[in-house]
């Protein structure tokens, strides 16, 4: 029976595995906390969330987000654990509506357009990518412990609005350490480091 797994079928299987591996590499969309995902300046409410989908479905042009008042778009993407972000992919039309620049910010929940005046962790000049083939590698050292990612698209190639069909996020995900909560319960004095998150994300910080 072992001999049946010869070299012939193996080759075909490799191609399939290669595609599956490529798809799996772009699997961080599964780790997004969709209940808290925000897209600011989206024309149709909830459309921003549709661009985060399986790599194999990137060509589905019925799902897209388009900006509303001007060409800017801002995504606030909370993850369900800690992410090491290795690359991004942005797919749009082969025209002026394709975003021309991407600025990445890490761990600033509920970012508003006012907050984008800050210095980003990394900026990319984007090329038009109607087929979803261009991967932009991140500076992994800066994105090794990301629980919240903000993606700011400040401009496009000259159209009044920006249109995005697919955003791919490539990297590794680590489950949030739930046991830390248990440790806090019987700790004599609370470790301030455990409570940093609460200070960074006050509930009043919502800007609608």
N, C-alpha and C positions, 0 to 999 in steps of 0.2 A: 504494500500500500504506500510505503514511503516513496518508492520509485515513481509513483503516479504524479507526484509533485515535481515534474520535470522542469526543464528550463523554459520550454515554450510558453505554457500558461503563466509561469512565474513572471515573465516579462510583461504580459498584459496586466497582470495584477499590480505590478510595480507602478504602471502609469496611473491606474486607478488610485493606488495608495498615495502617489505623489500629489494628485489633485486633492485627495482627502486631507493630506497633511497640510497642503497650502490653505485649504479652507479652515482647518483646525487652528492654524497659526493666526488667523484673523478672527478668532472666536471670542474676543473680549466683549463683544456686544452682548453675550450671554451673562456677563458679570456686571451689567449696568443696572442700577436701581431705577427701574423705569417709572416707578411711582413719583420719584423726585427729580426726574430728568426735566430740564427746562431748555426751551429755545426762545430767545428774546428776538423780537421783530419778525417772527414768522407770520406769513400772511394768513395761513389756515391753521387754526389752533390744533396742536397735537401732531402736525405734519413733521416737525423736527425729529420726533422719535422714530419715524418710519425709515430714516436713512441709515439707522444702525440695525443691520440685518445680516443674514448669512452671506458670506463671500460669493457663494454660487448664485445668489439672487441679486447681485449688484447690477445686473443688466435690466432689471425690472423698472422700466421708465414710467410706470403708472404711479410709483411711489417716489415722492420728492418733497423738498422743502423750498419755498421761495420767500425771499425777504419782502417786507411790506413797505415801510415808509421810504427807505433808501436802500443802498446795497449792503448794509452791514447785517451780519448775523452773529449771535453769541450763544453758544451751547454751554450749559452747566451740566456736567455729567458725573453724578455720584456713583461710585462702585460699591459692590456688596462685600468688598474686602480690600486688600492691598494689591496694587498692580505695579508691575515693572513694565513700563511702556517702551516698546522697541521701535515701533514704526507706525506711520499713519498713511492713509490713502484717501484721496478726495476726488470724486468723480462728478463731472457736470456736463453741460452741453459744450459742443465745440463752437462756442460763440462768446459774445461779450458778457453773458450772464455767469460764466464760469468764474469762481473766486480766484483772485490773483495773489492773495496773501493769506497766510494762516499764522496766528500767534497763539502759542500754548502757555497756559498758566496752570500751576498745580496747587491743589489744596487750598483754594479760596472759594468756599461754598457761597452760593447766591451772588455771584458776581453780577454787577450791572455794567452798562456801557460806560458809566463814569469811572468804574474801577479799571477799565482797559487802558487808562492813562499810565498805569503801572508798567514797569519793565517786565516783559514776558520771559519765561524760562528759555524759550526758543521761538524763532521766527522763520517761516519758510516762504520763499517766493515760489508760487505754484505755477505749473504749466497747465495748459488745457489738457484734460484727460477724459475724453468721452467714453473710453473703454475700460477705465479702472485698472490701468497697468502700472502707474507710477507710484513707487513706494518711497516715502520720505523717512529716512532713519532719524530717530531722536538721539539726543545726547543722553544715553541710558543712565549715566551717573546722576543726572538731574531728575530723572523720572523713575527712580528705583523704588520709591515708596509713595505711590499716588493713591489716595482714597477719593479724590475729587479732581476731575480734569475740566478745565474751561478752554473752549476752542473759539477764538475770535477771528472772524473773517471780515477785515475792515474794508476791503475793496474788491472789485472784480475787473474784468477787461473792458469796461466802458458802458455796459448796459445800465438801465435805471434800477433793475433789481438783480439779486443774485439767486441762482438756482443750483441746488445740490441734489444729486440722485442717491449718492452712497458715500458713507464715511466708514473706512475700515480702521480698526484699532488692533495692532499686533503687539503681543507681549505675554507676560506670565501673570497669573492671579494667585494670591495666597489668601486663604480664608482668614477673616478677622478673628483674633484670639478671644474667644468667648470666656475662656477660663480666667482671664484677668478680672472679670466682674466678681467671680467667686473669691479671688484673693483679697479684693478690696473689703469684702464683708468682715473678714477677721484680721485685718491689718490694724495694728495699734494706732499708727498715724497714717493718714491717707498720703499716698505719694502724689505730689502736685503734677507730675508728668502724666499720670493717669487721667487727670482732669483737664488737660490742656485743650482737648477738642471742644469741650463745653464752652470754654472761653472764646475760642475762635468762632464758634457758630452760634451766637445768640439768636434766639427765635425772632427777635424784633428786627432782624437784619433784612427782612424781606423788602424789596423795592419793586413795586408792581408797575 
